[in-house]
Amino acid sequence: MWHSTFDDVRRMNKRQFLYQVLSFGMIVSSALMMWKGLMVVTGTESPIVVVLSGSMEPAFHRGDLLFLTNYRDEPVRVGDIVVFKVEGRDIPIVHRVLKLHELNDEENTVKFLTKGDNNSVDDRGLYAAGQLWLTHKDVVGKAKGFLPYVGIVTIYMNEYPKLKYSVLMFLGMYIFVHRE
């Protein structure tokens, strides 16, 4: 199989090969433009995230794909499911808002406390050192919808890097060999 694939690539003239490279570039740039467009429409840097743990079961399971929005004028309420980032942690966390703490300052600041549905205690142990509440600046987005288990592919690819590289290599070879 691989031998015939490489033979097909070798048989391409320079013009065909350049066409395939440009087609691949168009696919990648189109995907990036769609992602950036989603960012603008939803108001969040991550319009789609994958649930990585079972802390939100039974509401969401590991591998569920969440669709997020993060509009500045939309208030955070008790019961909302938010995705937030904590200083010192690379991976955002998906948990439910448990309590609100409203301050009567110039900005009418609203702080909130979160907890995973499947966890026994609130998230203060996950927050940055000395942080007791989250604010809107910590929020990546609020969950607006989900597709069950669609993101499990992402989890498998991160847990098994050989699978990820195999899939990428297969897709790359397919694009270069496939002629229109």
C-alpha positions as CSV (number, residue, x, y, z in Angstrom):
1,M,0.0,0.0,0.0
2,W,2.7,2.5,1.0
3,H,4.9,1.6,-1.9
4,S,2.1,2.4,-4.4
5,T,1.3,5.6,-2.6
6,F,4.9,6.9,-2.9
7,D,5.0,5.7,-6.5
8,D,1.9,7.9,-7.2
9,V,3.5,10.9,-5.6
10,R,6.7,10.3,-7.6
11,R,4.8,10.1,-10.9
12,M,3.1,13.4,-10.3
13,N,4.6,16.2,-12.3
14,K,5.6,19.4,-10.5
15,R,2.4,21.1,-11.5
16,Q,0.2,18.4,-10.0
17,F,2.3,18.3,-6.9
18,L,2.0,22.0,-6.5
19,Y,-1.7,21.8,-7.0
20,Q,-2.0,19.2,-4.2
21,V,0.1,21.4,-1.9
22,L,-2.1,24.4,-2.6
23,S,-5.3,22.4,-2.1
24,F,-4.0,21.2,1.3
25,G,-3.1,24.8,2.2
26,M,-6.6,25.9,1.2
27,I,-8.2,23.3,3.4
28,V,-6.1,24.3,6.4
29,S,-6.7,28.0,5.9
30,S,-10.4,27.4,5.5
31,A,-10.6,25.5,8.7
32,L,-8.7,28.3,10.5
33,M,-11.0,31.0,9.0
34,M,-14.1,29.0,10.2
35,W,-12.6,28.7,13.7
36,K,-11.8,32.4,13.8
37,G,-15.4,33.2,12.6
38,L,-16.8,31.0,15.3
39,M,-14.7,32.9,17.9
40,V,-16.1,36.2,16.7
41,V,-19.8,35.0,16.6
42,T,-19.6,33.3,20.0
43,G,-17.4,35.9,21.8
44,T,-15.0,33.2,23.2
45,E,-11.5,32.1,22.4
46,S,-12.7,28.5,22.5
47,P,-16.2,28.1,21.0
48,I,-15.9,24.3,21.2
49,V,-14.3,22.2,24.0
50,V,-14.2,18.6,25.0
51,V,-15.1,17.4,28.5
52,L,-11.9,15.6,29.7
53,S,-13.1,14.1,33.1
54,G,-16.1,12.7,34.8
55,S,-16.5,15.5,37.2
56,M,-19.7,16.7,35.6
57,E,-21.5,13.4,35.3
58,P,-24.4,12.8,34.9
59,A,-24.9,16.1,33.0
60,F,-21.8,15.7,30.8
61,H,-19.6,12.6,30.3
62,R,-15.9,12.3,29.3
63,G,-15.7,13.0,25.6
64,D,-18.8,15.1,25.2
65,L,-18.3,18.1,22.9
66,L,-19.5,21.4,24.4
67,F,-20.5,24.5,22.4
68,L,-19.7,27.8,24.3
69,T,-20.6,31.5,24.2
70,N,-19.1,34.3,26.2
71,Y,-21.0,37.5,25.7
72,R,-20.0,40.3,28.0
73,D,-23.6,41.5,28.6
74,E,-24.8,38.0,29.6
75,P,-24.8,37.5,33.4
76,V,-23.5,34.4,35.1
77,R,-26.3,32.8,37.2
78,V,-26.4,30.0,39.7
79,G,-26.8,26.7,37.8
80,D,-24.9,27.9,34.7
81,I,-22.3,25.5,33.4
82,V,-19.1,27.5,32.8
83,V,-15.7,26.7,31.4
84,F,-13.0,28.6,33.2
85,K,-9.3,28.9,33.3
86,V,-7.3,29.1,36.5
87,E,-3.9,30.8,36.7
88,G,-1.2,28.1,36.7
89,R,-3.3,25.5,34.9
90,D,-3.2,25.0,31.1
91,I,-6.4,23.1,30.7
92,P,-9.8,24.8,31.2
93,I,-12.3,23.3,33.7
94,V,-16.0,22.6,33.0
95,H,-18.1,23.0,36.2
96,R,-21.5,24.4,37.4
97,V,-21.9,27.8,39.2
98,L,-22.8,27.0,42.8
99,K,-23.0,30.4,44.5
100,L,-22.9,34.1,43.6
101,H,-21.2,36.8,45.6
102,E,-22.3,40.3,44.4
103,L,-20.1,43.3,45.5
104,N,-21.6,46.8,45.7
105,D,-18.6,48.5,44.2
106,E,-18.3,50.9,41.2
107,E,-18.3,48.0,38.8
108,N,-21.0,46.0,40.5
109,T,-18.6,43.0,40.4
110,V,-20.1,39.6,40.6
111,K,-18.0,36.8,41.9
112,F,-19.0,33.1,41.8
113,L,-18.1,29.7,43.2
114,T,-18.1,26.5,41.0
115,K,-18.4,22.8,41.7
116,G,-18.4,19.7,39.5
117,D,-21.8,17.9,39.7
118,N,-19.9,14.6,40.5
119,N,-17.6,16.2,43.1
120,S,-18.2,16.3,46.8
121,V,-16.6,19.7,47.5
122,D,-16.5,23.1,45.7
123,D,-13.7,24.1,43.5
124,R,-11.7,26.4,45.8
125,G,-9.0,23.7,45.9
126,L,-8.6,24.1,42.1
127,Y,-8.4,27.9,42.1
128,A,-5.1,29.8,42.2
129,A,-3.5,30.2,45.6
130,G,-5.4,32.6,47.7
131,Q,-8.3,32.8,45.2
132,L,-11.7,32.1,46.8
133,W,-14.0,33.2,43.9
134,L,-14.0,33.4,40.1
135,T,-14.9,36.5,38.1
136,H,-16.0,37.0,34.5
137,K,-12.4,37.4,33.4
138,D,-11.7,33.8,34.4
139,V,-14.6,32.5,32.2
140,V,-13.8,31.0,28.8
141,G,-17.5,30.5,28.0
142,K,-20.9,29.2,29.1
143,A,-22.2,25.9,27.8
144,K,-25.0,26.3,25.3
145,G,-25.2,22.9,23.8
146,F,-23.4,19.6,23.4
147,L,-22.9,16.5,21.3
148,P,-22.4,13.3,23.4
149,Y,-19.1,11.5,23.1
150,V,-18.0,13.1,19.8
151,G,-14.9,14.5,21.4
152,I,-13.7,11.0,22.6
153,V,-11.5,10.9,19.4
154,T,-9.6,14.0,20.7
155,I,-9.0,12.3,24.1
156,Y,-7.8,9.1,22.4
157,M,-5.4,11.0,20.2
158,N,-3.9,12.8,23.2
159,E,-3.6,9.6,25.2
160,Y,-2.2,7.6,22.3
161,P,0.1,9.9,20.3
162,K,1.0,7.1,17.8
163,L,-2.7,7.0,16.8
164,K,-2.7,10.8,16.3
165,Y,0.4,10.7,14.1
166,S,-1.0,7.7,12.1
167,V,-4.2,9.5,11.4
168,L,-2.4,12.7,10.4
169,M,0.0,10.8,8.1
170,F,-2.9,8.9,6.5
171,L,-4.9,12.1,5.9
172,G,-1.8,13.8,4.5
173,M,-1.0,11.0,2.1
174,Y,-4.7,10.8,1.1
175,I,-4.7,14.5,0.2
176,F,-1.5,14.3,-1.8
177,V,-2.5,11.2,-3.7
178,H,-6.1,12.0,-4.3
179,R,-6.5,13.8,-7.7
180,E,-9.5,15.7,-8.9
